Amino acid sequence: MALTMMIMLIQITSMTATAQTTEVTNESELKAALESGATDITISGTLTVSSNSLTINSGVTLVVTGSFTINSGVTLTVKGTLKSEGYGSTINNRGTITNSGTISGWLTNWGTMDNSGIIDGGFVNKGTATNNKEGKIIGGLGNENTFTNSGIIDNRGGNIGNTHTFINSGTIDNRGGEIVNGGTGGAKLTNSGTIDNSGGTIDNAMRNTITNSGTIDNNGGTITNYGTIENINGGKIANLDKGIFNSPGTYNDNTGGGSSPSPSANPTSSGGSNSNSGGGGSSSASKPTPTDAPIVPYDSTPSNDKPTSPPDSNTSNDDNDGQSGGFDSVLLIVVVVAIVAIAGGCVLLLLRKRK
């Protein structure tokens, strides 16, 4: 009897566990699963939401092992957990995602992303993304359009890449991490909050701008500037504990009150950095030679600065060719005149003989 009851208990437990895992393959199945109260939902293939705005409630986990796309005009509200798992799994947003829960794994945003929860994993923004005061982003972040942060970005040992507009009024923990303000030119990183670059690196490539009115803690870190760094409105760059500030580019210190120490005051800094903290002016350093240029994942030479094709070797003696051409013309005229004179003499001789 006891054995029978144990077997029945195992069967019931197994059925319950199976019932809690719902696999969906299309939009209508996903909508039904979310509305039914299922707590564990899996997308294993390719699923696109095109017509229904959906909510992942608190306590619900949606796992993507394939591809999950939110189309334009659709809103996905995440209060629970949305995560991509496994090689090649992706979450793609072309509509709107509002997150107050947890999103983990690989997420690419072409639409609108509003985060007050946690985003943990590889996040690429090609649209408009906002990380609010309650929000936290952990791990890698790539911004190719407009990204605004008033919350926390934990980039310890990670990578942040910006090629367009990155606005920070919150906190970026870049200890041991890397921030690259790069692209082909025109990237703008604006900081009015705090960036902790202790032991980390910040690279500002040519034709790009970092504007700081907040605090950049570069204790033991490295800042390399080949573009323009502007320190304004009482901004501070704490360049202590053997921090390195290399600035072959342009450094404008317009703090007005000298609240930011001159990077060139650090003996390990490049002589290209300049400070005008007392007067609000600006100064420009010489541009780097090609051998000094940073290693960046794009061609940092503007198209109008690239060398043209080498001159044709046959054009190097244009003046001599002109001179020889003139001499040949005179010689030709002399020869023609001589021939005409000889011909005329022959005609006169013939006429005399006939007489």
TAGIKA-V17062 format. One record per residue. PHI is phi in whole degrees, 0 to 359 (NA if undefined). D_LAST is the distance of its C-alpha to the last C-alpha in Angstrom with 1 decimal. Layout:
PHI_D_LAST ; PHI_D_LAST
This chain:
NA_159.5 ; 297_158.0 ; 294_155.2 ; 297_154.4 ; 295_154.2 ; 294_151.9 ; 295_149.5 ; 297_149.6 ; 296_148.8 ; 297_145.8 ; 296_144.5 ; 297_144.9 ; 298_143.2 ; 295_140.3 ; 296_139.9 ; 295_140.0 ; 297_137.3 ; 293_135.1 ; 294_135.7 ; 280_134.5 ; 255_131.1 ; 243_128.9 ; 260_125.4 ; 241_123.1 ; 235_119.8 ; 212_118.7 ; 296_119.1 ; 294_122.1 ; 294_124.0 ; 294_123.4 ; 300_124.6 ; 294_127.7 ; 294_128.5 ; 293_128.2 ; 279_130.4 ; 279_132.9 ; 93_133.9 ; 299_132.5 ; 256_132.3 ; 227_130.0 ; 238_126.8 ; 233_123.9 ; 249_120.3 ; 257_118.9 ; 253_115.7 ; 252_113.3 ; 227_114.9 ; 239_113.3 ; 262_115.3 ; 241_113.5 ; 227_116.1 ; 246_119.4 ; 277_120.3 ; 238_122.6 ; 229_125.1 ; 263_126.2 ; 286_129.7 ; 302_131.5 ; 92_132.9 ; 258_130.2 ; 240_127.6 ; 250_124.4 ; 256_122.7 ; 251_119.0 ; 252_118.0 ; 238_114.9 ; 229_112.8 ; 233_114.4 ; 237_112.2 ; 258_113.2 ; 279_110.7 ; 302_109.6 ; 90_112.3 ; 251_115.2 ; 244_117.7 ; 248_119.5 ; 255_122.5 ; 250_123.7 ; 249_127.3 ; 257_128.0 ; 230_125.7 ; 236_122.3 ; 214_120.7 ; 258_118.0 ; 230_119.0 ; 94_117.1 ; 296_113.5 ; 84_111.0 ; 283_113.6 ; 218_112.3 ; 243_113.5 ; 240_110.7 ; 245_111.2 ; 246_108.9 ; 250_111.7 ; 225_114.5 ; 242_116.9 ; 247_119.9 ; 242_121.7 ; 237_125.1 ; 252_126.0 ; 226_124.1 ; 240_120.7 ; 228_119.7 ; 98_116.9 ; 270_113.3 ; 233_112.6 ; 239_109.3 ; 245_109.2 ; 255_106.4 ; 255_108.8 ; 236_111.6 ; 237_114.1 ; 236_117.2 ; 243_119.4 ; 237_122.9 ; 246_124.0 ; 236_122.6 ; 243_119.3 ; 233_119.4 ; 138_116.4 ; 278_112.6 ; 240_111.7 ; 244_108.1 ; 252_107.6 ; 246_104.4 ; 241_106.1 ; 236_108.7 ; 230_111.7 ; 231_114.6 ; 255_117.2 ; 285_120.2 ; 302_122.8 ; 276_125.1 ; 276_122.2 ; 216_121.4 ; 243_118.4 ; 241_118.8 ; 97_116.0 ; 290_112.2 ; 217_110.5 ; 238_106.9 ; 244_105.7 ; 242_102.4 ; 219_103.2 ; 235_106.1 ; 231_109.3 ; 237_112.2 ; 236_115.2 ; 238_118.4 ; 253_120.5 ; 237_120.5 ; 243_117.7 ; 264_119.0 ; 249_116.0 ; 299_117.8 ; 73_115.6 ; 254_113.4 ; 225_110.0 ; 239_108.9 ; 240_105.2 ; 234_103.9 ; 238_100.3 ; 219_101.0 ; 234_104.0 ; 233_107.3 ; 243_110.0 ; 240_113.2 ; 240_116.3 ; 255_118.7 ; 233_119.1 ; 243_116.7 ; 265_118.3 ; 252_115.4 ; 297_117.4 ; 72_115.6 ; 255_113.2 ; 221_109.5 ; 241_107.9 ; 242_104.2 ; 262_102.5 ; 231_99.1 ; 93_96.6 ; 270_93.0 ; 126_94.0 ; 94_96.1 ; 290_99.5 ; 231_102.3 ; 249_105.7 ; 246_108.1 ; 239_111.5 ; 240_114.4 ; 253_117.0 ; 229_117.7 ; 240_115.6 ; 265_117.4 ; 255_114.7 ; 299_117.2 ; 71_115.7 ; 253_113.0 ; 226_109.3 ; 234_107.3 ; 245_103.5 ; 247_101.3 ; 282_97.7 ; 300_94.6 ; 69_94.1 ; 241_97.7 ; 229_100.7 ; 244_104.4 ; 246_106.4 ; 238_109.9 ; 239_112.7 ; 251_115.4 ; 231_116.3 ; 243_114.4 ; 269_116.6 ; 254_114.4 ; 296_117.2 ; 72_115.9 ; 257_113.0 ; 225_109.3 ; 244_107.0 ; 242_103.3 ; 240_101.1 ; 249_97.3 ; 251_97.2 ; 226_99.4 ; 242_103.1 ; 244_104.7 ; 253_108.4 ; 228_109.7 ; 49_113.0 ; 78_115.2 ; 298_113.9 ; 233_114.9 ; 243_113.3 ; 276_116.0 ; 251_114.1 ; 245_117.1 ; 52_118.4 ; 65_115.1 ; 295_113.2 ; 244_109.4 ; 236_107.1 ; 262_103.4 ; 225_101.2 ; 288_97.5 ; 272_97.0 ; 249_98.3 ; 237_102.0 ; 249_103.2 ; 253_106.8 ; 248_107.8 ; 291_111.5 ; 83_112.2 ; 234_115.3 ; 72_114.4 ; 286_116.5 ; 252_114.0 ; 294_113.6 ; 294_110.0 ; 302_108.9 ; 291_107.2 ; 288_110.6 ; 282_111.3 ; 296_110.2 ; 267_108.9 ; 275_106.6 ; 287_102.9 ; 288_101.6 ; 281_99.5 ; 280_102.5 ; 223_103.2 ; 226_106.1 ; 230_106.5 ; 296_110.0 ; 271_110.9 ; 233_108.2 ; 79_107.0 ; 275_103.4 ; 219_101.1 ; 218_99.1 ; 236_96.5 ; 263_96.1 ; 294_92.9 ; 284_91.9 ; 288_92.4 ; 283_89.8 ; 305_89.1 ; 287_91.4 ; 267_94.3 ; 295_93.9 ; 288_96.9 ; 277_97.2 ; 231_97.1 ; 278_96.6 ; 199_93.4 ; 283_90.0 ; 276_90.8 ; 268_87.2 ; 298_86.0 ; 300_82.9 ; 280_81.0 ; 260_81.9 ; 288_80.7 ; 295_77.7 ; 282_74.4 ; 296_72.4 ; 298_70.8 ; 295_67.3 ; 293_64.4 ; 298_63.5 ; 283_59.8 ; 267_60.3 ; 286_61.6 ; 241_58.1 ; 299_56.7 ; 295_55.5 ; 297_53.7 ; 296_52.1 ; 293_50.8 ; 295_49.4 ; 294_47.6 ; 295_46.2 ; 294_44.7 ; 297_43.1 ; 298_41.5 ; 293_40.0 ; 297_38.3 ; 298_37.0 ; 296_35.5 ; 297_33.7 ; 300_32.2 ; 297_31.0 ; 297_29.4 ; 299_27.6 ; 296_26.4 ; 297_25.0 ; 297_23.2 ; 295_21.7 ; 295_20.6 ; 298_19.2 ; 295_17.2 ; 295_15.9 ; 298_14.8 ; 296_12.9 ; 297_11.0 ; 296_10.2 ; 296_8.9 ; 293_6.6 ; 296_5.2 ; 293_5.4 ; 291_3.8 ; 290_0.0
